[in-house]
Amino acid sequence: MRSSSYVGANYRAACRARSKAEFHSKLSIVVEEADESVFWMEVLVEADVVKKENLIHLTDEANQILKIAAASRKTVSGK
């Protein structure tokens, strides 16, 4: 729950960054937290706490956010 809410909070902070370096740093945190959110959803499914069908849309959405943030970070760094 925390990692998923941190994605939004850190993205908002990235949008208010004062420099390109700060923006890149905040986006890196977004990527890390989005990946952690996906990880915990996978753990919930593997531990049979939640049925895969119940999380499939959220996991897909989280992976899309992760890919977008990672691509944005890559663009900002010029690589």
Secondary structure, 3 states (H helix, E strand, C coil): CHHHHHHHHHHHHHHCCCCHHHHHHHHHHHHHHHHHHHHHHHHHHHCCCCCHHHHHHHHHHHHHHHHHHHHHHHHHHCC
